[in-house]
Amino acid sequence: MFNARTDRNQKDLVKALRGIGAIVWPTHRLGGGFPDLLVGFKKTFYLFEIKDPQQPPSGRLLTGPEEKFFRMFLEYPVHKVETFLQCYDILTK
């Protein structure tokens, strides 16, 4: 396990997701490009890689390991998100 930092908006996203009934398990410490959150909603699991919308665009890019993870799991529900609205749209479509 890594002592990974969290994005500034992660705590608020977790709270908002739990507020709509989602099960949220923080996974940011796994490292190796694994996304930040495992989210269960309406009997489906999602993986969310959180990026801070207050960072410049260059600070919101996927890292090399994150890109590799996204490529490996291309056909699975893995998403890069910045806001609760993005999360909500993904969970409810």
mmCIF file as gemmi writes it, N, C-alpha and C atoms, coordinates in Angstrom:
data_model
loop_
_atom_site.group_PDB
_atom_site.id
_atom_site.type_symbol
_atom_site.label_atom_id
_atom_site.label_alt_id
_atom_site.label_comp_id
_atom_site.label_asym_id
_atom_site.label_entity_id
_atom_site.label_seq_id
_atom_site.pdbx_PDB_ins_code
_atom_site.Cartn_x
_atom_site.Cartn_y
_atom_site.Cartn_z
_atom_site.occupancy
_atom_site.B_iso_or_equiv
_atom_site.pdbx_formal_charge
_atom_site.auth_seq_id
_atom_site.auth_asym_id
_atom_site.pdbx_PDB_model_num
ATOM 1 N N . MET Axp A 1 ? 0.832 -1.184 0 1 0 ? 1 A 1
ATOM 2 C CA . MET Axp A 1 ? 0 0 0 1 0 ? 1 A 1
ATOM 3 C C . MET Axp A 1 ? 0.874 1.244 0 1 0 ? 1 A 1
ATOM 4 N N . PHE Axp A 2 ? 0.363 2.25 -0.657 1 0 ? 2 A 1
ATOM 5 C CA . PHE Axp A 2 ? 1.072 3.512 -0.76 1 0 ? 2 A 1
ATOM 6 C C . PHE Axp A 2 ? 0.405 4.545 0.132 1 0 ? 2 A 1
ATOM 7 N N . ASN Axp A 3 ? 1.154 5.532 0.538 1 0 ? 3 A 1
ATOM 8 C CA . ASN Axp A 3 ? 0.58 6.645 1.29 1 0 ? 3 A 1
ATOM 9 C C . ASN Axp A 3 ? 0.227 7.736 0.289 1 0 ? 3 A 1
ATOM 10 N N . ALA Axp A 4 ? -0.763 7.461 -0.538 1 0 ? 4 A 1
ATOM 11 C CA . ALA Axp A 4 ? -1.134 8.364 -1.619 1 0 ? 4 A 1
ATOM 12 C C . ALA Axp A 4 ? -1.956 9.534 -1.099 1 0 ? 4 A 1
ATOM 13 N N . ARG Axp A 5 ? -1.744 10.671 -1.711 1 0 ? 5 A 1
ATOM 14 C CA . ARG Axp A 5 ? -2.542 11.843 -1.369 1 0 ? 5 A 1
ATOM 15 C C . ARG Axp A 5 ? -3.891 11.739 -2.068 1 0 ? 5 A 1
ATOM 16 N N . THR Axp A 6 ? -4.851 12.455 -1.548 1 0 ? 6 A 1
ATOM 17 C CA . THR Axp A 6 ? -6.158 12.491 -2.192 1 0 ? 6 A 1
ATOM 18 C C . THR Axp A 6 ? -6.32 13.842 -2.865 1 0 ? 6 A 1
ATOM 19 N N . ASP Axp A 7 ? -7.136 13.866 -3.892 1 0 ? 7 A 1
ATOM 20 C CA . ASP Axp A 7 ? -7.463 15.143 -4.52 1 0 ? 7 A 1
ATOM 21 C C . ASP Axp A 7 ? -8.33 15.94 -3.557 1 0 ? 7 A 1
ATOM 22 N N . ARG Axp A 8 ? -8.228 17.232 -3.651 1 0 ? 8 A 1
ATOM 23 C CA . ARG Axp A 8 ? -8.928 18.155 -2.743 1 0 ? 8 A 1
ATOM 24 C C . ARG Axp A 8 ? -10.44 17.905 -2.728 1 0 ? 8 A 1
ATOM 25 N N . ASN Axp A 9 ? -11.012 17.446 -3.815 1 0 ? 9 A 1
ATOM 26 C CA . ASN Axp A 9 ? -12.455 17.262 -3.921 1 0 ? 9 A 1
ATOM 27 C C . ASN Axp A 9 ? -12.925 15.849 -3.566 1 0 ? 9 A 1
ATOM 28 N N . GLN Axp A 10 ? -12.006 14.947 -3.244 1 0 ? 10 A 1
ATOM 29 C CA . GLN Axp A 10 ? -12.404 13.553 -2.997 1 0 ? 10 A 1
ATOM 30 C C . GLN Axp A 10 ? -13.364 13.418 -1.819 1 0 ? 10 A 1
ATOM 31 N N . LYS Axp A 11 ? -13.076 14.068 -0.72 1 0 ? 11 A 1
ATOM 32 C CA . LYS Axp A 11 ? -13.926 13.951 0.47 1 0 ? 11 A 1
ATOM 33 C C . LYS Axp A 11 ? -15.358 14.396 0.168 1 0 ? 11 A 1
ATOM 34 N N . ASP Axp A 12 ? -15.505 15.513 -0.55 1 0 ? 12 A 1
ATOM 35 C CA . ASP Axp A 12 ? -16.841 16.009 -0.897 1 0 ? 12 A 1
ATOM 36 C C . ASP Axp A 12 ? -17.554 15.065 -1.858 1 0 ? 12 A 1
ATOM 37 N N . LEU Axp A 13 ? -16.818 14.5 -2.803 1 0 ? 13 A 1
ATOM 38 C CA . LEU Axp A 13 ? -17.432 13.557 -3.74 1 0 ? 13 A 1
ATOM 39 C C . LEU Axp A 13 ? -17.917 12.307 -3.008 1 0 ? 13 A 1
ATOM 40 N N . VAL Axp A 14 ? -17.095 11.795 -2.106 1 0 ? 14 A 1
ATOM 41 C CA . VAL Axp A 14 ? -17.49 10.615 -1.332 1 0 ? 14 A 1
ATOM 42 C C . VAL Axp A 14 ? -18.763 10.906 -0.539 1 0 ? 14 A 1
ATOM 43 N N . LYS Axp A 15 ? -18.803 12.047 0.129 1 0 ? 15 A 1
ATOM 44 C CA . LYS Axp A 15 ? -19.982 12.427 0.919 1 0 ? 15 A 1
ATOM 45 C C . LYS Axp A 15 ? -21.229 12.537 0.035 1 0 ? 15 A 1
ATOM 46 N N . ALA Axp A 16 ? -21.094 13.182 -1.106 1 0 ? 16 A 1
ATOM 47 C CA . ALA Axp A 16 ? -22.241 13.36 -2.01 1 0 ? 16 A 1
ATOM 48 C C . ALA Axp A 16 ? -22.707 12.022 -2.589 1 0 ? 16 A 1
ATOM 49 N N . LEU Axp A 17 ? -21.776 11.176 -2.95 1 0 ? 17 A 1
ATOM 50 C CA . LEU Axp A 17 ? -22.146 9.856 -3.483 1 0 ? 17 A 1
ATOM 51 C C . LEU Axp A 17 ? -22.865 9.023 -2.434 1 0 ? 17 A 1
ATOM 52 N N . ARG Axp A 18 ? -22.357 9.037 -1.229 1 0 ? 18 A 1
ATOM 53 C CA . ARG Axp A 18 ? -23.032 8.311 -0.148 1 0 ? 18 A 1
ATOM 54 C C . ARG Axp A 18 ? -24.4 8.923 0.137 1 0 ? 18 A 1
ATOM 55 N N . GLY Axp A 19 ? -24.53 10.226 -0.084 1 0 ? 19 A 1
ATOM 56 C CA . GLY Axp A 19 ? -25.804 10.913 0.118 1 0 ? 19 A 1
ATOM 57 C C . GLY Axp A 19 ? -26.899 10.463 -0.826 1 0 ? 19 A 1
ATOM 58 N N . ILE Axp A 20 ? -26.531 9.92 -1.976 1 0 ? 20 A 1
ATOM 59 C CA . ILE Axp A 20 ? -27.547 9.412 -2.913 1 0 ? 20 A 1
ATOM 60 C C . ILE Axp A 20 ? -27.7 7.893 -2.798 1 0 ? 20 A 1
ATOM 61 N N . GLY Axp A 21 ? -27.062 7.322 -1.767 1 0 ? 21 A 1
ATOM 62 C CA . GLY Axp A 21 ? -27.227 5.894 -1.522 1 0 ? 21 A 1
ATOM 63 C C . GLY Axp A 21 ? -26.16 4.997 -2.118 1 0 ? 21 A 1
ATOM 64 N N . ALA Axp A 22 ? -25.105 5.571 -2.651 1 0 ? 22 A 1
ATOM 65 C CA . ALA Axp A 22 ? -24.023 4.762 -3.214 1 0 ? 22 A 1
ATOM 66 C C . ALA Axp A 22 ? -23.155 4.203 -2.089 1 0 ? 22 A 1
ATOM 67 N N . ILE Axp A 23 ? -22.6 3.037 -2.317 1 0 ? 23 A 1
ATOM 68 C CA . ILE Axp A 23 ? -21.592 2.473 -1.436 1 0 ? 23 A 1
ATOM 69 C C . ILE Axp A 23 ? -20.253 2.908 -2.005 1 0 ? 23 A 1
ATOM 70 N N . VAL Axp A 24 ? -19.416 3.51 -1.184 1 0 ? 24 A 1
ATOM 71 C CA . VAL Axp A 24 ? -18.146 4.067 -1.676 1 0 ? 24 A 1
ATOM 72 C C . VAL Axp A 24 ? -16.996 3.489 -0.864 1 0 ? 24 A 1
ATOM 73 N N . TRP Axp A 25 ? -16.015 2.953 -1.567 1 0 ? 25 A 1
ATOM 74 C CA . TRP Axp A 25 ? -14.822 2.424 -0.924 1 0 ? 25 A 1
ATOM 75 C C . TRP Axp A 25 ? -13.61 3.145 -1.509 1 0 ? 25 A 1
ATOM 76 N N . PRO Axp A 26 ? -12.921 3.979 -0.728 1 0 ? 26 A 1
ATOM 77 C CA . PRO Axp A 26 ? -11.724 4.651 -1.233 1 0 ? 26 A 1
ATOM 78 C C . PRO Axp A 26 ? -10.612 3.635 -1.535 1 0 ? 26 A 1
ATOM 79 N N . THR Axp A 27 ? -10.041 3.737 -2.712 1 0 ? 27 A 1
ATOM 80 C CA . THR Axp A 27 ? -9 2.801 -3.155 1 0 ? 27 A 1
ATOM 81 C C . THR Axp A 27 ? -7.743 3.534 -3.613 1 0 ? 27 A 1
ATOM 82 N N . HIS Axp A 28 ? -7.645 4.816 -3.32 1 0 ? 28 A 1
ATOM 83 C CA . HIS Axp A 28 ? -6.527 5.622 -3.811 1 0 ? 28 A 1
ATOM 84 C C . HIS Axp A 28 ? -5.179 5.143 -3.289 1 0 ? 28 A 1
ATOM 85 N N . ARG Axp A 29 ? -5.155 4.435 -2.195 1 0 ? 29 A 1
ATOM 86 C CA . ARG Axp A 29 ? -3.884 3.977 -1.622 1 0 ? 29 A 1
ATOM 87 C C . ARG Axp A 29 ? -3.335 2.717 -2.286 1 0 ? 29 A 1
ATOM 88 N N . LEU Axp A 30 ? -4.088 2.109 -3.166 1 0 ? 30 A 1
ATOM 89 C CA . LEU Axp A 30 ? -3.611 0.896 -3.82 1 0 ? 30 A 1
ATOM 90 C C . LEU Axp A 30 ? -2.444 1.173 -4.757 1 0 ? 30 A 1
ATOM 91 N N . GLY Axp A 31 ? -2.422 2.361 -5.349 1 0 ? 31 A 1
ATOM 92 C CA . GLY Axp A 31 ? -1.318 2.72 -6.248 1 0 ? 31 A 1
ATOM 93 C C . GLY Axp A 31 ? -1.357 1.94 -7.552 1 0 ? 31 A 1
ATOM 94 N N . GLY Axp A 32 ? -0.282 2.046 -8.3 1 0 ? 32 A 1
ATOM 95 C CA . GLY Axp A 32 ? -0.174 1.319 -9.56 1 0 ? 32 A 1
ATOM 96 C C . GLY Axp A 32 ? -1.166 1.747 -10.612 1 0 ? 32 A 1
ATOM 97 N N . GLY Axp A 33 ? -1.747 2.941 -10.468 1 0 ? 33 A 1
ATOM 98 C CA . GLY Axp A 33 ? -2.714 3.416 -11.446 1 0 ? 33 A 1
ATOM 99 C C . GLY Axp A 33 ? -4.145 3.038 -11.131 1 0 ? 33 A 1
ATOM 100 N N . PHE Axp A 34 ? -4.356 2.295 -10.027 1 0 ? 34 A 1
ATOM 101 C CA . PHE Axp A 34 ? -5.722 1.902 -9.68 1 0 ? 34 A 1
ATOM 102 C C . PHE Axp A 34 ? -6.53 3.156 -9.346 1 0 ? 34 A 1
ATOM 103 N N . PRO Axp A 35 ? -7.78 3.252 -9.838 1 0 ? 35 A 1
ATOM 104 C CA . PRO Axp A 35 ? -8.599 4.444 -9.588 1 0 ? 35 A 1
ATOM 105 C C . PRO Axp A 35 ? -8.827 4.716 -8.098 1 0 ? 35 A 1
ATOM 106 N N . ASP Axp A 36 ? -9.299 5.922 -7.809 1 0 ? 36 A 1
ATOM 107 C CA . ASP Axp A 36 ? -9.433 6.414 -6.443 1 0 ? 36 A 1
ATOM 108 C C . ASP Axp A 36 ? -10.605 5.841 -5.657 1 0 ? 36 A 1
ATOM 109 N N . LEU Axp A 37 ? -11.701 5.521 -6.347 1 0 ? 37 A 1
ATOM 110 C CA . LEU Axp A 37 ? -12.904 5.064 -5.646 1 0 ? 37 A 1
ATOM 111 C C . LEU Axp A 37 ? -13.525 3.863 -6.347 1 0 ? 37 A 1
ATOM 112 N N . LEU Axp A 38 ? -13.986 2.918 -5.539 1 0 ? 38 A 1
ATOM 113 C CA . LEU Axp A 38 ? -14.873 1.853 -5.998 1 0 ? 38 A 1
ATOM 114 C C . LEU Axp A 38 ? -16.261 2.247 -5.516 1 0 ? 38 A 1
ATOM 115 N N . VAL Axp A 39 ? -17.199 2.364 -6.44 1 0 ? 39 A 1
ATOM 116 C CA . VAL Axp A 39 ? -18.543 2.84 -6.115 1 0 ? 39 A 1
ATOM 117 C C . VAL Axp A 39 ? -19.56 1.796 -6.535 1 0 ? 39 A 1
ATOM 118 N N . GLY Axp A 40 ? -20.424 1.433 -5.617 1 0 ? 40 A 1
ATOM 119 C CA . GLY Axp A 40 ? -21.534 0.54 -5.923 1 0 ? 40 A 1
ATOM 120 C C . GLY Axp A 40 ? -22.817 1.325 -5.929 1 0 ? 40 A 1
ATOM 121 N N . PHE Axp A 41 ? -23.581 1.181 -7.017 1 0 ? 41 A 1
ATOM 122 C CA . PHE Axp A 41 ? -24.839 1.917 -7.124 1 0 ? 41 A 1
ATOM 123 C C . PHE Axp A 41 ? -25.807 1.109 -7.974 1 0 ? 41 A 1
ATOM 124 N N . LYS Axp A 42 ? -26.955 0.82 -7.426 1 0 ? 42 A 1
ATOM 125 C CA . LYS Axp A 42 ? -27.997 0.057 -8.117 1 0 ? 42 A 1
ATOM 126 C C . LYS Axp A 42 ? -27.436 -1.232 -8.727 1 0 ? 42 A 1
ATOM 127 N N . LYS Axp A 43 ? -26.746 -1.992 -7.893 1 0 ? 43 A 1
ATOM 128 C CA . LYS Axp A 43 ? -26.226 -3.326 -8.227 1 0 ? 43 A 1
ATOM 129 C C . LYS Axp A 43 ? -25.165 -3.322 -9.321 1 0 ? 43 A 1
ATOM 130 N N . THR Axp A 44 ? -24.482 -2.192 -9.495 1 0 ? 44 A 1
ATOM 131 C CA . THR Axp A 44 ? -23.391 -2.094 -10.466 1 0 ? 44 A 1
ATOM 132 C C . THR Axp A 44 ? -22.207 -1.436 -9.78 1 0 ? 44 A 1
ATOM 133 N N . PHE Axp A 45 ? -21.006 -1.928 -10.097 1 0 ? 45 A 1
ATOM 134 C CA . PHE Axp A 45 ? -19.787 -1.323 -9.587 1 0 ? 45 A 1
ATOM 135 C C . PHE Axp A 45 ? -19.18 -0.398 -10.625 1 0 ? 45 A 1
ATOM 136 N N . TYR Axp A 46 ? -18.61 0.682 -10.163 1 0 ? 46 A 1
ATOM 137 C CA . TYR Axp A 46 ? -17.916 1.661 -11.001 1 0 ? 46 A 1
ATOM 138 C C . TYR Axp A 46 ? -16.58 1.975 -10.346 1 0 ? 46 A 1
ATOM 139 N N . LEU Axp A 47 ? -15.607 2.322 -11.156 1 0 ? 47 A 1
ATOM 140 C CA . LEU Axp A 47 ? -14.332 2.814 -10.663 1 0 ? 47 A 1
ATOM 141 C C . LEU Axp A 47 ? -14.194 4.263 -11.118 1 0 ? 47 A 1
ATOM 142 N N . PHE Axp A 48 ? -13.906 5.152 -10.171 1 0 ? 48 A 1
ATOM 143 C CA . PHE Axp A 48 ? -13.748 6.568 -10.472 1 0 ? 48 A 1
ATOM 144 C C . PHE Axp A 48 ? -12.323 7.018 -10.157 1 0 ? 48 A 1
ATOM 145 N N . GLU Axp A 49 ? -11.683 7.609 -11.142 1 0 ? 49 A 1
ATOM 146 C CA . GLU Axp A 49 ? -10.404 8.289 -10.948 1 0 ? 49 A 1
ATOM 147 C C . GLU Axp A 49 ? -10.739 9.763 -10.792 1 0 ? 49 A 1
ATOM 148 N N . ILE Axp A 50 ? -10.452 10.31 -9.633 1 0 ? 50 A 1
ATOM 149 C CA . ILE Axp A 50 ? -10.815 11.692 -9.332 1 0 ? 50 A 1
ATOM 150 C C . ILE Axp A 50 ? -9.687 12.636 -9.728 1 0 ? 50 A 1
ATOM 151 N N . LYS Axp A 51 ? -10.081 13.711 -10.369 1 0 ? 51 A 1
ATOM 152 C CA . LYS Axp A 51 ? -9.16 14.805 -10.672 1 0 ? 51 A 1
ATOM 153 C C . LYS Axp A 51 ? -9.768 16.09 -10.125 1 0 ? 51 A 1
ATOM 154 N N . ASP Axp A 52 ? -8.929 16.965 -9.665 1 0 ? 52 A 1
ATOM 155 C CA . ASP Axp A 52 ? -9.358 18.217 -9.038 1 0 ? 52 A 1
ATOM 156 C C . ASP Axp A 52 ? -9.62 19.28 -10.105 1 0 ? 52 A 1
ATOM 157 N N . PRO Axp A 53 ? -10.864 19.744 -10.247 1 0 ? 53 A 1
ATOM 158 C CA . PRO Axp A 53 ? -11.177 20.735 -11.27 1 0 ? 53 A 1
ATOM 159 C C . PRO Axp A 53 ? -10.508 22.089 -11.039 1 0 ? 53 A 1
ATOM 160 N N . GLN Axp A 54 ? -9.971 22.31 -9.844 1 0 ? 54 A 1
ATOM 161 C CA . GLN Axp A 54 ? -9.283 23.58 -9.571 1 0 ? 54 A 1
ATOM 162 C C . GLN Axp A 54 ? -7.827 23.563 -10.054 1 0 ? 54 A 1
ATOM 163 N N . GLN Axp A 55 ? -7.358 22.397 -10.459 1 0 ? 55 A 1
ATOM 164 C CA . GLN Axp A 55 ? -6.006 22.299 -11.002 1 0 ? 55 A 1
ATOM 165 C C . GLN Axp A 55 ? -6.006 22.75 -12.457 1 0 ? 55 A 1
ATOM 166 N N . PRO Axp A 56 ? -4.874 23.2 -12.968 1 0 ? 56 A 1
ATOM 167 C CA . PRO Axp A 56 ? -4.807 23.512 -14.401 1 0 ? 56 A 1
ATOM 168 C C . PRO Axp A 56 ? -5.008 22.231 -15.211 1 0 ? 56 A 1
ATOM 169 N N . PRO Axp A 57 ? -5.392 22.355 -16.468 1 0 ? 57 A 1
ATOM 170 C CA . PRO Axp A 57 ? -5.626 21.155 -17.282 1 0 ? 57 A 1
ATOM 171 C C . PRO Axp A 57 ? -4.474 20.143 -17.228 1 0 ? 57 A 1
ATOM 172 N N . SER Axp A 58 ? -3.25 20.629 -17.186 1 0 ? 58 A 1
ATOM 173 C CA . SER Axp A 58 ? -2.115 19.7 -17.136 1 0 ? 58 A 1
ATOM 174 C C . SER Axp A 58 ? -2.089 18.906 -15.831 1 0 ? 58 A 1
ATOM 175 N N . GLY Axp A 59 ? -2.661 19.446 -14.776 1 0 ? 59 A 1
ATOM 176 C CA . GLY Axp A 59 ? -2.713 18.761 -13.492 1 0 ? 59 A 1
ATOM 177 C C . GLY Axp A 59 ? -3.857 17.782 -13.372 1 0 ? 59 A 1
ATOM 178 N N . ARG Axp A 60 ? -4.705 17.731 -14.399 1 0 ? 60 A 1
ATOM 179 C CA . ARG Axp A 60 ? -5.856 16.824 -14.395 1 0 ? 60 A 1
ATOM 180 C C . ARG Axp A 60 ? -5.69 15.658 -15.359 1 0 ? 60 A 1
ATOM 181 N N . LEU Axp A 61 ? -4.515 15.554 -15.938 1 0 ? 61 A 1
ATOM 182 C CA . LEU Axp A 61 ? -4.26 14.444 -16.863 1 0 ? 61 A 1
ATOM 183 C C . LEU Axp A 61 ? -4.032 13.153 -16.084 1 0 ? 61 A 1
ATOM 184 N N . LEU Axp A 62 ? -4.323 12.034 -16.717 1 0 ? 62 A 1
ATOM 185 C CA . LEU Axp A 62 ? -4.021 10.745 -16.114 1 0 ? 62 A 1
ATOM 186 C C . LEU Axp A 62 ? -2.509 10.56 -16.082 1 0 ? 62 A 1
ATOM 187 N N . THR Axp A 63 ? -2.019 9.936 -15.026 1 0 ? 63 A 1
ATOM 188 C CA . THR Axp A 63 ? -0.601 9.596 -14.963 1 0 ? 63 A 1
ATOM 189 C C . THR Axp A 63 ? -0.346 8.397 -15.876 1 0 ? 63 A 1
ATOM 190 N N . GLY Axp A 64 ? 0.906 8.075 -16.097 1 0 ? 64 A 1
ATOM 191 C CA . GLY Axp A 64 ? 1.241 6.908 -16.92 1 0 ? 64 A 1
ATOM 192 C C . GLY Axp A 64 ? 0.585 5.628 -16.42 1 0 ? 64 A 1
ATOM 193 N N . PRO Axp A 65 ? 0.721 5.296 -15.123 1 0 ? 65 A 1
ATOM 194 C CA . PRO Axp A 65 ? 0.058 4.094 -14.617 1 0 ? 65 A 1
ATOM 195 C C . PRO Axp A 65 ? -1.47 4.148 -14.728 1 0 ? 65 A 1
ATOM 196 N N . GLU Axp A 66 ? -2.052 5.33 -14.537 1 0 ? 66 A 1
ATOM 197 C CA . GLU Axp A 66 ? -3.506 5.465 -14.679 1 0 ? 66 A 1
ATOM 198 C C . GLU Axp A 66 ? -3.929 5.22 -16.12 1 0 ? 66 A 1
ATOM 199 N N . GLU Axp A 67 ? -3.186 5.768 -17.076 1 0 ? 67 A 1
ATOM 200 C CA . GLU Axp A 67 ? -3.488 5.528 -18.489 1 0 ? 67 A 1
ATOM 201 C C . GLU Axp A 67 ? -3.44 4.045 -18.806 1 0 ? 67 A 1
ATOM 202 N N . LYS Axp A 68 ? -2.428 3.369 -18.293 1 0 ? 68 A 1
ATOM 203 C CA . LYS Axp A 68 ? -2.293 1.921 -18.525 1 0 ? 68 A 1
ATOM 204 C C . LYS Axp A 68 ? -3.501 1.178 -17.964 1 0 ? 68 A 1
ATOM 205 N N . PHE Axp A 69 ? -3.92 1.536 -16.754 1 0 ? 69 A 1
ATOM 206 C CA . PHE Axp A 69 ? -5.088 0.901 -16.143 1 0 ? 69 A 1
ATOM 207 C C . PHE Axp A 69 ? -6.327 1.121 -17.011 1 0 ? 69 A 1
ATOM 208 N N . PHE Axp A 70 ? -6.537 2.356 -17.443 1 0 ? 70 A 1
ATOM 209 C CA . PHE Axp A 70 ? -7.709 2.665 -18.284 1 0 ? 70 A 1
ATOM 210 C C . PHE Axp A 70 ? -7.684 1.854 -19.576 1 0 ? 70 A 1
ATOM 211 N N . ARG Axp A 71 ? -6.514 1.692 -20.178 1 0 ? 71 A 1
ATOM 212 C CA . ARG Axp A 71 ? -6.412 0.894 -21.415 1 0 ? 71 A 1
ATOM 213 C C . ARG Axp A 71 ? -6.722 -0.574 -21.151 1 0 ? 71 A 1
ATOM 214 N N . MET Axp A 72 ? -6.209 -1.094 -20.043 1 0 ? 72 A 1
ATOM 215 C CA . MET Axp A 72 ? -6.431 -2.506 -19.713 1 0 ? 72 A 1
ATOM 216 C C . MET Axp A 72 ? -7.901 -2.808 -19.453 1 0 ? 72 A 1
ATOM 217 N N . PHE Axp A 73 ? -8.614 -1.854 -18.881 1 0 ? 73 A 1
ATOM 218 C CA . PHE Axp A 73 ? -10.008 -2.063 -18.506 1 0 ? 73 A 1
ATOM 219 C C . PHE Axp A 73 ? -10.954 -1.224 -19.373 1 0 ? 73 A 1
ATOM 220 N N . LEU Axp A 74 ? -10.59 -1.08 -20.621 1 0 ? 74 A 1
ATOM 221 C CA . LEU Axp A 74 ? -11.321 -0.232 -21.56 1 0 ? 74 A 1
ATOM 222 C C . LEU Axp A 74 ? -12.813 -0.573 -21.65 1 0 ? 74 A 1
ATOM 223 N N . GLU Axp A 75 ? -13.155 -1.845 -21.533 1 0 ? 75 A 1
ATOM 224 C CA . GLU Axp A 75 ? -14.547 -2.26 -21.69 1 0 ? 75 A 1
ATOM 225 C C . GLU Axp A 75 ? -15.313 -2.296 -20.375 1 0 ? 75 A 1
ATOM 226 N N . TYR Axp A 76 ? -14.714 -1.796 -19.319 1 0 ? 76 A 1
ATOM 227 C CA . TYR Axp A 76 ? -15.336 -1.808 -17.996 1 0 ? 76 A 1
ATOM 228 C C . TYR Axp A 76 ? -15.675 -0.39 -17.556 1 0 ? 76 A 1
ATOM 229 N N . PRO Axp A 77 ? -16.539 -0.255 -16.53 1 0 ? 77 A 1
ATOM 230 C CA . PRO Axp A 77 ? -16.946 1.084 -16.088 1 0 ? 77 A 1
ATOM 231 C C . PRO Axp A 77 ? -15.875 1.775 -15.237 1 0 ? 77 A 1
ATOM 232 N N . VAL Axp A 78 ? -14.857 2.309 -15.915 1 0 ? 78 A 1
ATOM 233 C CA . VAL Axp A 78 ? -13.804 3.091 -15.277 1 0 ? 78 A 1
ATOM 234 C C . VAL Axp A 78 ? -13.905 4.51 -15.828 1 0 ? 78 A 1
ATOM 235 N N . HIS Axp A 79 ? -13.992 5.49 -14.935 1 0 ? 79 A 1
ATOM 236 C CA . HIS Axp A 79 ? -14.256 6.856 -15.369 1 0 ? 79 A 1
ATOM 237 C C . HIS Axp A 79 ? -13.353 7.859 -14.671 1 0 ? 79 A 1
ATOM 238 N N . LYS Axp A 80 ? -12.921 8.858 -15.414 1 0 ? 80 A 1
ATOM 239 C CA . LYS Axp A 80 ? -12.218 10.011 -14.85 1 0 ? 80 A 1
ATOM 240 C C . LYS Axp A 80 ? -13.273 11.066 -14.555 1 0 ? 80 A 1
ATOM 241 N N . VAL Axp A 81 ? -13.341 11.529 -13.294 1 0 ? 81 A 1
ATOM 242 C CA . VAL Axp A 81 ? -14.364 12.49 -12.89 1 0 ? 81 A 1
ATOM 243 C C . VAL Axp A 81 ? -13.744 13.637 -12.109 1 0 ? 81 A 1
ATOM 244 N N . GLU Axp A 82 ? -14.429 14.766 -12.169 1 0 ? 82 A 1
ATOM 245 C CA . GLU Axp A 82 ? -14.007 15.947 -11.417 1 0 ? 82 A 1
ATOM 246 C C . GLU Axp A 82 ? -15.104 16.462 -10.501 1 0 ? 82 A 1
ATOM 247 N N . THR Axp A 83 ? -16.356 16.234 -10.866 1 0 ? 83 A 1
ATOM 248 C CA . THR Axp A 83 ? -17.472 16.819 -10.12 1 0 ? 83 A 1
ATOM 249 C C . THR Axp A 83 ? -18.516 15.763 -9.767 1 0 ? 83 A 1
ATOM 250 N N . PHE Axp A 84 ? -19.339 16.098 -8.783 1 0 ? 84 A 1
ATOM 251 C CA . PHE Axp A 84 ? -20.435 15.195 -8.424 1 0 ? 84 A 1
ATOM 252 C C . PHE Axp A 84 ? -21.398 15.033 -9.589 1 0 ? 84 A 1
ATOM 253 N N . LEU Axp A 85 ? -21.668 16.099 -10.319 1 0 ? 85 A 1
ATOM 254 C CA . LEU Axp A 85 ? -22.585 16.005 -11.455 1 0 ? 85 A 1
ATOM 255 C C . LEU Axp A 85 ? -22.09 14.976 -12.479 1 0 ? 85 A 1
ATOM 256 N N . GLN Axp A 86 ? -20.792 14.959 -12.741 1 0 ? 86 A 1
ATOM 257 C CA . GLN Axp A 86 ? -20.241 13.941 -13.648 1 0 ? 86 A 1
ATOM 258 C C . GLN Axp A 86 ? -20.487 12.541 -13.083 1 0 ? 86 A 1
ATOM 259 N N . CYS Axp A 87 ? -20.234 12.363 -11.803 1 0 ? 87 A 1
ATOM 260 C CA . CYS Axp A 87 ? -20.46 11.068 -11.162 1 0 ? 87 A 1
ATOM 261 C C . CYS Axp A 87 ? -21.93 10.666 -11.278 1 0 ? 87 A 1
ATOM 262 N N . TYR Axp A 88 ? -22.802 11.596 -10.944 1 0 ? 88 A 1
ATOM 263 C CA . TYR Axp A 88 ? -24.247 11.33 -10.967 1 0 ? 88 A 1
ATOM 264 C C . TYR Axp A 88 ? -24.708 10.945 -12.375 1 0 ? 88 A 1
ATOM 265 N N . ASP Axp A 89 ? -24.229 11.674 -13.371 1 0 ? 89 A 1
ATOM 266 C CA . ASP Axp A 89 ? -24.598 11.362 -14.757 1 0 ? 89 A 1
ATOM 267 C C . ASP Axp A 89 ? -24.167 9.944 -15.132 1 0 ? 89 A 1
ATOM 268 N N . ILE Axp A 90 ? -22.984 9.552 -14.725 1 0 ? 90 A 1
ATOM 269 C CA . ILE Axp A 90 ? -22.485 8.202 -15.018 1 0 ? 90 A 1
ATOM 270 C C . ILE Axp A 90 ? -23.333 7.152 -14.308 1 0 ? 90 A 1
ATOM 271 N N . LEU Axp A 91 ? -23.651 7.386 -13.05 1 0 ? 91 A 1
ATOM 272 C CA . LEU Axp A 91 ? -24.397 6.413 -12.269 1 0 ? 91 A 1
ATOM 273 C C . LEU Axp A 91 ? -25.848 6.267 -12.706 1 0 ? 91 A 1
ATOM 274 N N . THR Axp A 92 ? -26.41 7.296 -13.304 1 0 ? 92 A 1
ATOM 275 C CA . THR Axp A 92 ? -27.84 7.265 -13.622 1 0 ? 92 A 1
ATOM 276 C C . THR Axp A 92 ? -28.156 7.107 -15.1 1 0 ? 92 A 1
ATOM 277 N N . LYS Axp A 93 ? -27.141 6.936 -15.926 1 0 ? 93 A 1
ATOM 278 C CA . LYS Axp A 93 ? -27.47 6.769 -17.356 1 0 ? 93 A 1
ATOM 279 C C . LYS Axp A 93 ? -27.795 5.344 -17.697 1 0 ? 93 A 1
